[in-house]
Amino acid sequence: MNTRTAEHVALDVLWEAETTPILWLQGLGDWLAPPLEALTHLGSHTVAIVVLTLVFWCLSPGLGARLFIVVASSGALNYLFKSVLYGARPSWFDARIKAHATHGSFGLPSGHTQGATVTWGYLGLRSGRRAVLWAAVAVIALVALSRVYLGAHFISDVLAGLLLGAAVLWAALRWEERITAWWLGLSTVRWTGYALAAALLPCLAATLWQLLVRGDWAVPVEWTGATPVDPAGETLTGLYTVAGALFGGIAGFTLLAGRGWYSARGALVSRVARFVLGISVVVLAQVAVDVVFGGLTGLAASAVAFVAYAGIAFWGSYLAPEMFVRSGLAGRPGARAAAGDTPGGTSADASDRGERG
């Protein structure tokens, strides 16, 4: 028995054991589906984009920039694992499990759970407030529960997402100060090379793995549910999308730091205007990409996703702040700028806290 066969057998045994608690949970009734479908979005990419842009443009640029890098890095790691492990989703594995939430990519580890752990965990820990931290823990737990009930993930997927998210959080909180100081001292050529390597190497590794190792993969006969046409391609495109956003964000933040950074301070109307203008461009760009390139598949779709989302992230991290400054909606940090107004800072100043209530 080769390693690949042994791996599949072990996963099948695990998933078979986890099917019973998922069926029991879903047996509590469909009335749970609407609230849990709403809660599960707290770990989605859409909510993450809204939170990241809101924090960076309107509340605390230093905190927002760091949060973006942590969340994007976590997302790339998640998709890299999905691209290697080829994990089924419960509704693919067993036709008896209802798919209240459908996804085209592989399931292991849970991206929503990992994303919620990193996003809300980071904000909770950085807030310095126990109540906020416990609220973050509650959100993470509810997202994890929702993924199992909705038939999107096995319990093992959720646990893997929690562990990976916690590992990313630990690494970020331990090393971000040193890495930020080191990064801001690099020359343009060096940081550009490092940023490209950080974004492209996971994509290259996953692509070679799928082509050379998993090239003959087919849906196992043991999977009795409905499986998407090309989960491997969807997963790879997801990785290229997040990796492109990571590169665009790193490039934008680094260039913005070189121009004197950006301050989120200002009247409430200015902050609202920034968010509305900035997010409108993000939405329009995403729609345009879907309309123009939505028919692409395979590596072509992945390559376009990398470039497109690198551009969208560059808009959010550099072009939008520069537009805000030049239009008078924002300014540069002054001599008395708070930590949250600098690339190395993580907290908002007193005026920022006042605007937030």
CORBELCOR-V595306 format. One line per field, one symbol per residue. phi: phi as a letter, one per 30 degrees, with the letter a starting at -180 (. if undefined). A space follows every 50 residues. Layout:
phi = ???
//
This chain:
phi = .dddddddddddddddddddddddddddkddddeddddddddcddddddd dddddddcbbeddddddedddddddddddddedcdhddcedddbddddcd bcbccdccdddddddddddddddddddicddddddddddedddddddddd idbdddddddddddddddeeddddcdddddddddcddedddddddddddd dddddddddddcccecdbdddddcddcedbdddddddddddddddddddd ddddddddcjiacddkdedddddedddddddeddddddddddcdddbidd ddddddddddddddedcbddeddddddidabddddcddedcbdccbbddd ddddddi
//
